[in-house]
């Protein structure tokens, strides 16, 4: 006799309709448009993030191996710590501005980025933005996983030293050893169930990582300073570049730093939609640059001291933990728990910055079949195996090119969203129309040509530089002017798109999208997500009068 589980499994694997998600009751979309709970406005019960949660979010998001090693890429090109610290501050402040401006949209309207993008790009053109952002989120999901696999290696070597003696059976072209592949698989499979935690239930993870990662980082720095008898010689180094080369290297490194968070500058509404108050998310402006820079400085100090006793700069903190493995049982115990802390840091970053971002996009792309939980699983498979992230990390140059490269596209996206909401629409959006392909945000055939122009104009001159950064001077030949323009690609795209989009909308306005008040409801029925008075000030909870909807 077949049990209910067997029957359900058979139904799922033999019938496609069995995978359909239930259409959200009372959703704002028309009856012929499919939505699900994860893409509809966040209910009041899920608006649980306060200011402290947002601070904890950034602390958990920025404290990871990639942030620790940011300064190494800056020093490797010929600059010094004197340049690295202001580069990290300025670069992160630049990207924190759109983070706050776009974050305010999610905190007020309580809808994800992939829905908000309808207002600025149009119902169908937004899919280009969604796919582009999803690709980058999945790349980062895989990259953090490849870094995290090294934590597993340290932990297993601490537990069983013979793990280090596993012979390599993989070809050199694989870009990874047998031991590395085992560690990577273990990281991936252990991480998978953690990725399925819903955003509304992430607060315990925030606090676990907020304790574990900083304690491990400070303990490592203290040990290195004590072992070295001081802070080392890195603070005596001077920049080897000068003149125009110095300026362009400064801008190049700043672009790499902004590239770290260029995706979140676009999709931060995916997280601020859970905010209790529209005002709480403004703490991101000072918090994000400060936390990132502090982590980077810890990396500089620790690395400087490491050269005294190792003979080389150890930018990867896991290389220091590998040294601990040689200090007997006590050293292995310390290495195990420190590696565990860094593992938690990597998984926390993957959940908060990458997995949920990609899952939100996939939810809007296929709302009939994919919710956040299913999206996380799909993103984990694509990011973990299809994109072979261990090859992306094969060299520092490739890593820098990747971080800065996609910012070419994300800078204009962030700028267009900022301009559309704050300068053109004056913070008044028709929320039901965001879900309606025939609504006021249809523009021309579902595409806002103003957004297309404001996107393409700054992207076009940056494409040759993108090709050069990825393929190298042997494959791509461009003049110095185009090369130098690419050094501040994100900032150029962000500012240029704001100017162009605003100018085009004032010259040729889409009058049907310009409202006097935010419309919160559909046919006079208030949506569940918009009860909080501080979200919309004096605006009426029930939306505007129906007569205003076509004004």
N, C-alpha and C positions, 0 to 999 in steps of 0.2 A: 504494500500500500504506500502510495506516494504521500509524503508529508507536504505541508503548506509551503515550506521553504523550497523544496524541489519543484513544486508546481510554479511558484513565482519565478524561479531562475529560468525554467523552461520557457515561460511566457516572455520574459525579458529578452531572451536570446533568439526567439523565433518570431517576435512581433515588434516592429518599430513603434507603433502607437503606444506600446506599453511603457516607453521611455518618456512620453509626453509629461510635462509638468502641468499641474492645475493652473488655469488662468486665474489671476488674482481677482477676487470678488471686489467690486467697487473700484477697480482700477480706473485711472484717468484716460486711458487709451480708448479709442472707439472699439466697438464690439468686434470688428474684423481685424484688429491689430492685437497680436498676442503679447502679453507682458507677464511677468511673474513678480513675486514679492520682493526679490532682490533688486529689481530695477525701478520699482515704484517708490514714491516719496517715503522716507524713513518714518515709521510710526513713532508716536510719542514714547512708547514703551522702550524703544531702542535708542532714543536720544539720551545717551548716558555719559558721554565724554565731557568732563569739565576741564578747566585750565590745567589742573595737575595731570590729568590723563594725557593731554596734548603735549605737555612738557615731557612726560614719561615716554610718550611715543617717539619724540625726537631723540631722546637719550638712547632709547633702544635701537632706533633706526641708524644713528650715526656712529655708534660705538661698535666697530667691526674691523676685520682685518684690512679691508680696502682703505678705510679712513686712516688707520694706523700707518699704512704704507704710502699715503698720498705724498708726503714730503720727500720720499725717496725718489719718486719720478721727477720732482722739481729739482732736487740736487743733482740728479743724474745728467741733466742737460746743461749744467754749468752755472747754476745759481747756488745761493747759500741759504742758511736758515734765516738770514736777515730778509731775504726775499720770500721765503717759503711761508712765513707766518702772515705777513700782510696779504700775500696772494690768497691764502686760505680764508682770511677775514673778508677781503673785498669780493672774492669769487662767490663765497656763500651768501654775503649780504645782497649781491646783485640778484641771485636766484631766490632769496628769501622774499624779495618785494613781490614778484608774481605769485609766490607761494601764499602770501597773505591775501593779496587781492583776489586770486581765484579761490582760495580757501574760504573767503567770506561768502562766495556764491553758494557753496555747498552748505555752509553753516546756516544760511538764511533759508534756502529753498529745500534743503534736505534731499537732494537728488544727486546721483553720481555724475561724474564727468561725462560719460558717454551719452547721457541724456541732456545735460546742460549744453553740450556742443551743438545741439540742434539749433539753438538760438542764433549762434554766430555763423555756422557753416551751412545750415540747411539740413533738412531731414536725411537726405541721401549723401551729401558730400561729407557729413560727419563720419561716415563709415571709413573714409580714408584716414581720418585722424585716429579713429578707434583701432584700426588694424596696425597703423604705424606705432602707436603707443603700446599696443599689446605685444608686438614683436620685441621692442626694447625691454619691456618688463620681463619677458620670458628669457631674453639673453642674460639679464642681470640675475634672474632666478637661477640660471645654470652656473653663472660665474661665481656667485656666492656659494653655491653647492660645491664647486670644484675647490674653492678655498677651504671650505669646511671639511672636505675629505681629509685634509692634512691634519685636522684636529683628531679625527678618528685614528689616523696612523699613529700619532703620538700616544693616544690613550691605549691602543692595543700594544704598542711597544713597551709602554709602562707596565701593562698587565702581564704581557708575555714577551720578553726580549727577543725570543726566537722569531717573532713576527717580522723582524727586520731582515731575516735571512731567507725570505721567500724568493725563489729564483724567478727571474723575469721570463715569461713565455710569449710576450707580445713583441711584434716588430717595431722597430724604431719609428716608423711612419705613423704608428698609432698615437704617438704623442703622450703616452702614459704607460707605466709599468704594470705588471700583474698585481703587485702590492697596492699600487695607486688605484687600480680599478676595483679591487676588493674594498678598499677604504671608501671609495666614491659610492659604490653600490650600497654599502652599509649606511653611509650618511643619507643617501637618497631614500632608502626604505624606512629608516627611523624617522626622518623628517616628514614623510608623506602624511601620516595621520595628524601630525601637528599643524600641517597646512590647512586642514579641514576645520580648524577652529573659526567660528564666525566672528566677524569684526566686533560685534557687541560683547563678546566674551574674552577679549584679548587683555583686559586690564591685569589679571594675575600674571600673565606672561611679561607684561611691561615691568612689573615690580621685581620679578625674579631676575630678569636680565639687568635691570638697573642696579641690582646689588652684585650679581656675579661678575659681570664684565669689568666694571671699574675696579673692583677689589683685585681681580687678576692682573689688570693693567698696572695698577699702582704697585702691587707686590713685585711684579717683574722689574719695574723701573727701580724700585728700592734695592732689589737684589743686585742688579747690574751696577748701580752706583757704588754699592758697598764692595762688590767684587773688584771694580775698577779703581776704587779709592778716589773717585771723583766723577765728574761728568764727561770726561773725555775731551777730544780736541776738535770736535765738529763745530764748536762755537767760535773757534779761531779761524775757520775757513772763510775765504772771500769768494765772491762770484768771479768766475774765470771769463765771463762774457762782458763786453763793454760796448758803448756806443749804441747804434741802432739795433744791433743784434741783441743787446741786453733788453731793450724795450719790447722787441717782438717776442723774445723768449718769455718775458714776464706775462705778456698777453696770452701767449700760447698755453702756459701753465694755468693761468686764470680760467681759460676756456675749458681746460680739462677738469678743473674743480667744479665749475658750473655744470659741466656735462654729467657729473655725478648725480645731480638732482634735477636735471632738465625734464625728466619724465614726471617727477612729482610736482613740478611747477605747473604741469598741465592737469594731472589727475588728482591733485590734493582734495578736490571735493569728494572723492571716493571715501575719504576718512572724516573730513569735517562735516559731512552729512549726519554724522552721529553725535554732533556737538549739542550740548544742552542750550547754549547761548551763542548767538551770532558774534558776540564780542570776545568770547574766550579764546578763539583761535589766533587773535592778534599777537599773542605771546610768541608765536613762531618767529616773528621778525628779529628780536634779539636772541632768542634761545638757540635757533638753528646754527647761526655762525659761531656763537660762543662754544657750544658743545662740540662742534666739528673741530674747531681750532684747538681746543683743549686736548682732544684725543690726538690730533696731529702733533702737538707739542710733546705729549707723552712719548710718542713714537720717536721724535727727534732726540730727546734726552736719553731714552733707553738705547737707541741705536748708537749714539755717540759713545756711551760708556761701554757698549759691547765690543767695540774695536780694541779696547785696551787689553782685554783678556782673550779675544778670539783672533785678532789680527785682521779682521775685516768688519765692515759695517753690516750688522745683521738687521735688515729692515723688517724681515718677517718675524713676528714675535714667536712663531712656532719653531724657528731655528734656535732660539734661546732655550725653549723647552726641550729641544733635542739634546742640548748640552746638559740639562738637568738629569737626563736619563742616565748619565754616566756617574752620578753621585750616589749610587747604591739605592737601597730600598726607600730611604727617605726622599731622595731626589726624584725617584720614579713616582712616588706618591704625590709629591708636589706637582710634577709634570702632568700627571693624570687629571688632577682637579683643575689645574690652570687650563689645560686643553679642553676640559669639559665646559669651563666658563666661556671660552672662545667658541665652542660648539653652540652653546646656547645663544651667544651673540649672533652667530651666522644664521641660525635658524630664525631667531627673532627678526632680523633684518629681512630675510626672505619672506616671512609671513607678512610683515607690515608694509614693506616697500614694493614687493615684486609679485608674490602670489595673488594677493587680493586685487591688485591693480589689473593683472592679466585676467583674472576671473570675472571682474566687473565688465571688462570689454567683451569677453566671450559671451557673457550673459545677454548683452544687448545685441550681439551679432546673431545669436540663436536663442531667443528667449523661450521658445517653445520646448527646447530640449535641455538647455543649460542654465543652472542657477550658480550661485557662488561656489557651492561645494563641488559640483561637477566641474566647474571651470577651473578650480584649483587642481583637481586631478589631471585634467587635460593639459594645463600649463606645466605641471610637474613632469609629465611624460615628454612633452615637446622640449622643454628647457633642459631636462636632465639627460636626454639621449639623442634627440634629433639634432640639436644644435652643437653637439660635442664641445661643451664649454671648456674642457681641459686644453683644447687647442687654442682657444682665444687667449688663454693665459700663458702661452708658450714664450712670450717675450714682453718686456716692459713697453717697447715701442708699439707693438700691436695693441696692447691694453690701452695705452694713451690714445691711439688713433680711434679705437672703438668708443671710448668714453666721450671724446669730443665730437666724433663724426655724426652721430645721430642728433646731436644738438642742432645741427643745421636745419632739421625739420621741426624740432620741438620748440625752438625759440619763437618762430613766427606763430605757431599754434597758441602758445601761451599769450603772446602779445595780442592776437586777434580776440581771444576770450576776454582779456582784460579790457580792451578797447570797447568791445561789444557791450559788456555788462555795465561798465562804469561811465564811459564817455558817450556811447550812442544810445543805449536803452535806459540810462539813468537808473539802473538797478530795479527796473520794473519788467517782469517777465510773465508771460501767460503760460503757467505750468501745464495745464491740460494740452495746450498746443504742442508742447515738446514731445508728446507721445502720438501726435496725429500727423500722418504723412500728407494730409490735405489741409492742415491747419495754417495759421498765419506765418509759420516759419518754413513754408514750402519754397518761397522765393520763386526761382525759375526752374521748374522741373526738379525741385528738391535740392537745388544747389544755390548758394548765395555767391554770385559772381564776384561780389566785392571781397569776400573772404578769399576766394581763389586767386584774385589778383594780388591781394596783400600777402598771400602766402608765396606765390611763385616769384614775385619780383625780388625779394631778398634771398630766396633759395637759389635762384639761377646763377648768380655770380659766385656762389660758394661751392657749387658742385665740382669745378676743376680742383679746388683745394682739397675737397673731400676725397677725390680720386687720387691725388698726390699723397695724402696722408695714409691711405690704405695700400696703394700699389707701389709707392716709392718713385723717386726721380727717374729711375731707369725705364719706367713704363709710361709716366705722365710728365709732359714738359709744359710748364706755364711760366708766365713772367712773375717778377718779384711783387708787383702790385697785387695781383690776384692771390699770391701766396700769403702776403701780409694781411689781406682782408680776411682770410680764413682763420687767422690767429685769434680773432675775437668773434667767431661765427655766431655763437649763441646771442651775445649782446647785440650784434648787428641785426640779426633776424628779429629779435624781440622788439627793439626800438623802432626799426624800419616798418615792421608790420603794424605797430600801433599808429604811427603817423599816417601810413597809407590807408588803413582801414577806416580811421576816423575821418580823413579827408574825403574819401569816396562816399561815405555815408552822409556827410554834410552836403556834398555836391549832388548826389543822386540818392536821396533817402528812400528806404523801404518803409513807407508811411504806415502800412498795415501792421508793422511790428513795434511801432512807437506807442507806448501806453502811458497813462497818467498814474496808474497804480498797478501793483502786482495782482494778477489773477490767480487765486489759490484753488478755485473749485471748478467743478464741471456741472453746468446746468443748475446752478444754485445749491449744489450739495457740497458742503465743506469737506475737504480732504482731511484725513486723520492726522496728517503730519504737521498741521499748521496752527496749533493751539497757542503756542508760546507768544506772549505779547512782545517780548524783547527781540523776536526774530524779524518783526516787520513794523514795529513802532506804531504809527498812527493808522496804518493801512487796515482796512476792514478784514476781519477773519473770513468773511464769506466771499471775499473777492470784490471785483468791480461790478458795477451795474451791467447787465447784459448788453445794454445799449452801447457801452463803451468798448465792447470786445472787437468791434470792427472799425474802431477809430484809428 
